[in-house]
Amino acid sequence: MGEILAGRRSITADTGLRLSRFFGTSDGFWIGLQADYDVAKARASLGDALDRIAPFTQHAA
C-alpha cells in the first residue's frame, strides 16, 4: 500500500477490488480514481502538444 500512496505503483484491478471490498465502495471506484490520475498526469506531461492537435472534421462529399 505504501508504494501506491507514494505514487510508485498504480492501482490494478485486483488491488481495486480488494480495496472496494475492504472499504465498502463500488467495484469501479478505485480503478476510476486511478484512471483520473493517469489522465491528469498524461495531460500535464503533454503540455501544449494537445492544443496543437486539430480536431477531425468530416467534410460532406
N, CA and C atoms as an extended XYZ file, in Angstrom:
183
Properties=species:S:1:pos:R:3:atomname:S:1:resname:S:1:resid:I:1 pbc="F F F"
N         0.831       -1.193        0.000 N   MET     1
C         0.000        0.000        0.000 CA  MET     1
C         0.871        1.251        0.000 C   MET     1
N         2.027        1.191        0.639 N   GLY     2
C         2.917        2.340        0.711 CA  GLY     2
C         3.391        2.800       -0.655 C   GLY     2
N         3.644        1.845       -1.572 N   GLU     3
C         4.091        2.202       -2.911 CA  GLU     3
C         2.988        2.903       -3.696 C   GLU     3
N         1.744        2.515       -3.476 N   ILE     4
C         0.616        3.187       -4.132 CA  ILE     4
C         0.523        4.618       -3.625 C   ILE     4
N         0.585        4.788       -2.311 N   LEU     5
C         0.497        6.123       -1.728 CA  LEU     5
C         1.641        7.023       -2.156 C   LEU     5
N         2.817        6.438       -2.378 N   ALA     6
C         3.988        7.214       -2.799 CA  ALA     6
C         3.984        7.493       -4.300 C   ALA     6
N         3.014        6.931       -5.037 N   GLY     7
C         2.942        7.157       -6.475 CA  GLY     7
C         3.901        6.296       -7.276 C   GLY     7
N         4.441        5.257       -6.663 N   ARG     8
C         5.377        4.375       -7.361 CA  ARG     8
C         4.691        3.146       -7.946 C   ARG     8
N         3.421        2.955       -7.637 N   ARG     9
C         2.675        1.795       -8.116 CA  ARG     9
C         1.240        2.201       -8.381 C   ARG     9
N         0.684        1.706       -9.481 N   SER    10
C        -0.707        2.009       -9.831 CA  SER    10
C        -1.653        1.039       -9.137 C   SER    10
N        -2.913        1.423       -9.080 N   ILE    11
C        -3.941        0.532       -8.550 CA  ILE    11
C        -4.384       -0.382       -9.686 C   ILE    11
N        -4.139       -1.661       -9.516 N   THR    12
C        -4.555       -2.654      -10.514 CA  THR    12
C        -6.013       -3.043      -10.252 C   THR    12
N        -6.586       -3.790      -11.192 N   ALA    13
C        -7.952       -4.287      -10.995 CA  ALA    13
C        -8.040       -5.145       -9.741 C   ALA    13
N        -7.043       -5.988       -9.540 N   ASP    14
C        -7.009       -6.851       -8.354 CA  ASP    14
C        -6.997       -6.024       -7.070 C   ASP    14
N        -6.093       -5.050       -7.012 N   THR    15
C        -5.993       -4.198       -5.828 CA  THR    15
C        -7.265       -3.379       -5.642 C   THR    15
N        -7.811       -2.875       -6.741 N   GLY    16
C        -9.039       -2.093       -6.668 CA  GLY    16
C       -10.199       -2.889       -6.097 C   GLY    16
N       -10.316       -4.138       -6.520 N   LEU    17
C       -11.387       -4.987       -5.990 CA  LEU    17
C       -11.198       -5.263       -4.500 C   LEU    17
N        -9.958       -5.474       -4.097 N   ARG    18
C        -9.682       -5.726       -2.682 CA  ARG    18
C        -9.964       -4.482       -1.830 C   ARG    18
N        -9.560       -3.318       -2.324 N   LEU    19
C        -9.843       -2.077       -1.599 CA  LEU    19
C       -11.351       -1.821       -1.530 C   LEU    19
N       -12.047       -2.112       -2.615 N   SER    20
C       -13.507       -1.930       -2.637 CA  SER    20
C       -14.188       -2.804       -1.601 C   SER    20
N       -13.737       -4.034       -1.491 N   ARG    21
C       -14.325       -4.946       -0.502 CA  ARG    21
C       -14.049       -4.442        0.907 C   ARG    21
N       -12.811       -4.011        1.152 N   PHE    22
C       -12.420       -3.558        2.485 CA  PHE    22
C       -13.171       -2.292        2.893 C   PHE    22
N       -13.248       -1.307        1.980 N   PHE    23
C       -13.866       -0.021        2.307 CA  PHE    23
C       -15.356        0.049        1.997 C   PHE    23
N       -15.907       -0.979        1.349 N   GLY    24
C       -17.337       -0.994        1.042 CA  GLY    24
C       -17.723       -0.040       -0.078 C   GLY    24
N       -16.827        0.139       -1.038 N   THR    25
C       -17.120        1.006       -2.184 CA  THR    25
C       -17.460        0.153       -3.394 C   THR    25
N       -17.879        0.799       -4.475 N   SER    26
C       -18.221        0.070       -5.691 CA  SER    26
C       -16.972       -0.546       -6.310 C   SER    26
N       -17.167       -1.561       -7.133 N   ASP    27
C       -16.039       -2.265       -7.753 CA  ASP    27
C       -15.177       -1.333       -8.607 C   ASP    27
N       -15.779       -0.358       -9.251 N   GLY    28
C       -15.029        0.516      -10.142 CA  GLY    28
C       -14.471        1.771       -9.502 C   GLY    28
N       -14.740        1.993       -8.243 N   PHE    29
C       -14.345        3.245       -7.595 CA  PHE    29
C       -12.841        3.483       -7.657 C   PHE    29
N       -12.051        2.518       -7.221 N   TRP    30
C       -10.599        2.707       -7.135 CA  TRP    30
C        -9.955        2.744       -8.517 C   TRP    30
N       -10.461        1.933       -9.433 N   ILE    31
C        -9.937        1.958      -10.807 CA  ILE    31
C       -10.279        3.294      -11.457 C   ILE    31
N       -11.450        3.833      -11.150 N   GLY    32
C       -11.829        5.150      -11.666 CA  GLY    32
C       -10.897        6.239      -11.159 C   GLY    32
N       -10.544        6.177       -9.882 N   LEU    33
C        -9.591        7.147       -9.334 CA  LEU    33
C        -8.239        7.027      -10.029 C   LEU    33
N        -7.803        5.780      -10.274 N   GLN    34
C        -6.523        5.563      -10.947 CA  GLN    34
C        -6.566        6.122      -12.367 C   GLN    34
N        -7.668        5.883      -13.076 N   ALA    35
C        -7.804        6.394      -14.447 CA  ALA    35
C        -7.779        7.921      -14.460 C   ALA    35
N        -8.476        8.557      -13.524 N   ASP    36
C        -8.465       10.023      -13.433 CA  ASP    36
C        -7.054       10.542      -13.192 C   ASP    36
N        -6.314        9.874      -12.316 N   TYR    37
C        -4.938       10.266      -12.010 CA  TYR    37
C        -4.048       10.101      -13.245 C   TYR    37
N        -4.197        8.974      -13.941 N   ASP    38
C        -3.391        8.714      -15.134 CA  ASP    38
C        -3.646        9.753      -16.217 C   ASP    38
N        -4.907       10.126      -16.416 N   VAL    39
C        -5.250       11.140      -17.425 CA  VAL    39
C        -4.661       12.495      -17.037 C   VAL    39
N        -4.758       12.861      -15.775 N   ALA    40
C        -4.213       14.145      -15.318 CA  ALA    40
C        -2.694       14.194      -15.504 C   ALA    40
N        -2.020       13.088      -15.205 N   LYS    41
C        -0.569       13.025      -15.399 CA  LYS    41
C        -0.197       13.133      -16.872 C   LYS    41
N        -0.926       12.426      -17.725 N   ALA    42
C        -0.650       12.472      -19.165 CA  ALA    42
C        -0.899       13.863      -19.722 C   ALA    42
N        -2.000       14.492      -19.307 N   ARG    43
C        -2.315       15.844      -19.770 CA  ARG    43
C        -1.207       16.822      -19.366 C   ARG    43
N        -0.721       16.695      -18.160 N   ALA    44
C         0.346       17.578      -17.691 CA  ALA    44
C         1.649       17.343      -18.460 C   ALA    44
N         1.958       16.090      -18.755 N   SER    45
C         3.214       15.800      -19.453 CA  SER    45
C         3.148       16.183      -20.929 C   SER    45
N         1.969       16.171      -21.514 N   LEU    46
C         1.827       16.552      -22.919 CA  LEU    46
C         1.883       18.063      -23.111 C   LEU    46
N         1.520       18.789      -22.085 N   GLY    47
C         1.586       20.243      -22.144 CA  GLY    47
C         0.814       20.821      -23.315 C   GLY    47
N         1.470       21.704      -24.061 N   ASP    48
C         0.814       22.398      -25.173 CA  ASP    48
C         0.626       21.519      -26.405 C   ASP    48
N         1.213       20.343      -26.427 N   ALA    49
C         1.097       19.467      -27.591 CA  ALA    49
C        -0.365       19.149      -27.899 C   ALA    49
N        -1.184       18.992      -26.878 N   LEU    50
C        -2.604       18.718      -27.098 CA  LEU    50
C        -3.296       19.886      -27.796 C   LEU    50
N        -2.907       21.109      -27.444 N   ASP    51
C        -3.520       22.286      -28.060 CA  ASP    51
C        -3.187       22.399      -29.536 C   ASP    51
N        -2.093       21.808      -29.966 N   ARG    52
C        -1.681       21.904      -31.358 CA  ARG    52
C        -2.337       20.833      -32.247 C   ARG    52
N        -3.088       19.921      -31.664 N   ILE    53
C        -3.772       18.873      -32.439 CA  ILE    53
C        -5.126       19.414      -32.890 C   ILE    53
N        -5.307       19.437      -34.205 N   ALA    54
C        -6.582       19.898      -34.773 CA  ALA    54
C        -7.594       18.762      -34.726 C   ALA    54
N        -8.796       19.041      -34.227 N   PRO    55
C        -9.829       18.012      -34.191 CA  PRO    55
C       -10.230       17.576      -35.602 C   PRO    55
N       -10.585       16.313      -35.744 N   PHE    56
C       -11.046       15.768      -37.005 CA  PHE    56
C       -12.413       16.351      -37.325 C   PHE    56
N       -12.568       16.790      -38.543 N   THR    57
C       -13.883       17.244      -39.008 CA  THR    57
C       -14.183       16.518      -40.307 C   THR    57
N       -15.353       15.967      -40.387 N   GLN    58
C       -15.751       15.204      -41.570 CA  GLN    58
C       -16.408       16.157      -42.550 C   GLN    58
N       -15.916       16.176      -43.764 N   HIS    59
C       -16.478       17.045      -44.792 CA  HIS    59
C       -17.463       16.255      -45.635 C   HIS    59
N       -18.570       16.906      -45.966 N   ALA    60
C       -19.583       16.259      -46.812 CA  ALA    60
C       -19.024       16.057      -48.213 C   ALA    60
N       -19.316       14.909      -48.794 N   ALA    61
C       -18.799       14.605      -50.137 CA  ALA    61
C       -19.724       15.069      -51.220 C   ALA    61
